[in-house]
Amino acid sequence: MKRLLVPFLTVALAGALAGPVVGSSDNRAAGNGDNPRPMAREPLGSTPTPLPAAPTFAQLIGQKLMVAMSGTTPDSALLGRIGRGEVGGVILFGSNITTAAALVALTTQLRNAAAAGGQPPLLIATDQEGGSVKRVSWAPPTLSPPQMGTNGSASTANSQGLATGKILLCGGINNNLAPVADVPSSTASFMYQQGRTWSFNASLTATLSDAFASGLEAGGDIPAMKHFPGIGYATLNTDSNVVTITASKTALAPGLLPYQKAIGNHIPLIMLSNATYSAYDPNNAAGWSHAISVDLLRGSLGYTAVSITDSLDGTAASRGVSEASLALKAASAGTDMILLSGSEATTSSTYSTLLFAAQNGTIPSTTLQASYNRIIALKTKLVAPPADATLPQVAAPISRVYALATLGSGTSPVRTYWSATDSCGISAHTLERMVNGGAWTVQNLPSTTTTYVDQSLSFGSIYRFVVKATDGAGNTSSWVYGAYFEPLLAEQSSSAITTTGTWTTVSNSHASGGSLKYSTASGASATFKFTGYGVNWVAYRGPDRGSATIYLDGVYYATVNLYSATYASKQIVYAANWGGNGTHTLKIVNLATPGHPRVDMDAFVRLYAT
């Protein structure tokens, strides 16, 4: 690797913590095989952390709040609040994230605002679960939780978490609000239907979610397991509906297994659900229930690190109450951090409400101090984004013919490949094309991380492609150029084609050039001699077509079956490519398949590097 992850503390925080920091370099690390284990480490929050003498109410409340922002750059109001210590974390959604360079600039502004104000370092969070929930489009995980669940490999889940943590950190995101640890009770579970759960098996969910969390930490990101004590029984989205889960404690017990495993491995952050659990507390949802957030989570399960609510905005709206009222309940109940995804005005107002409640004693000062201690201890775990100035390594684009496609009218399908690597991942590729020495034109890609495109290129035109890549830290490579090449068509009547046995020429309006040759005789052959680096065979498929063998330069390579229940013209039934121009032969030999012995020779296409 070209980067090292180093523990990160602002000068203010380092000065405030007069004693040794808690576990600043003991991130989780997977062992061998499918049973990753974290490194031996001191449980977060298990020992008193030296703190500033008598933090102010403003500090006690500010560190509790994780807030959203609008747009792709933070406004002066948010930066001012961060600098004054009125915000402890910022959550980024897809609407905040455009390019890697913009993300790095955004997170740098946020971090600098906290440092300039002498505040503890900022948690900068997002939801990067994989599958349907990925805020950073170019970042892993490349597998969804259901896919990893089907795979069943803890080492795979761990490596996916590791890659995710590394790439998020390159963009300045140090907190991933993942993994989901909910165990669906049935296919009616809304979390299952959204494709966000690992398995119906609680033990497997526990193993895989903990392995993913371990990988995130090893990659430099703080994981947050969610949604305690589990919303696998919920059939409606808890962000936008009032949900009460009436299952018994016995029925809910399997849903606690992932948390028990993760707590044993010192998970640093747990998110509480917005559902109400009548078995534990019939009146309050988990995020603002002392019975759940303290008695169950801390008392019964022995959790000593940081808890955080799910976003309170949607659930407040569904309940017809204000976000501030739920935040006040959560703070009073003992939940450490409060997640707010509303507007700047709403989150600022909630801060004022909580500050007033702290000042007048509505929120017990001992509860605030205990939460503050845990939050500050968590922030000693934060890792600085890598100081990355290394450009991505980019391989030149290569264009090739390919099979299982259809010849166009005057054009041939050509697939252009490229690749790029970087330890911060690749956030975007830019591809441009030149035709016949003209101007370079940008090619639209299906996604920023696409590494090939299929295009219909005109016969006799000369093409060239060029590509550059941007990594997850915003560094962009130089342009890397591919070779000049042209696609060339040889109809069945070309002098470059020789035949043996009986071949019959027939007109066919659907064929290339309006005609083709066919054979029904066993052993009849057609040989195309050409110079180039790619070749394909164009033929008909249909219910009366049979099979033929393929020889390249006199060596058997494949048997091609032209049978199809329906007729299809101008089909590219075989393709071959080489590393550069050469003189080659492609020979097809009819096997005269019983019952449908016909084999067609419509055309050949070659690619020639100019």
Helices and strands as residue ranges (DSSP letters): H 11-16, H 57-62, E 65-68, H 76-83, E 89-91, G 94-96, H 100-116, E 123-126, E 128-130, E 133-134, H 145-151, H 154-170, E 175-176, H 190-193, H 202-218, E 222-223, E 225-228, E 244-245, H 249-264, E 269-272, E 276-277, E 281-285, G 286-288, H 290-290, I 291-300, E 306-309, H 312-319, H 323-333, E 338-340, H 344-359, H 365-379, E 393-400, E 405-406, E 411-421, E 426-435, E 441-442, E 452-458, E 463-471, E 480-481, E 485-491, E 497-500, E 504-507, G 512-514, E 515-519, E 525-541, E 547-552, E 555-561, E 568-590, E 599-601, E 603-609
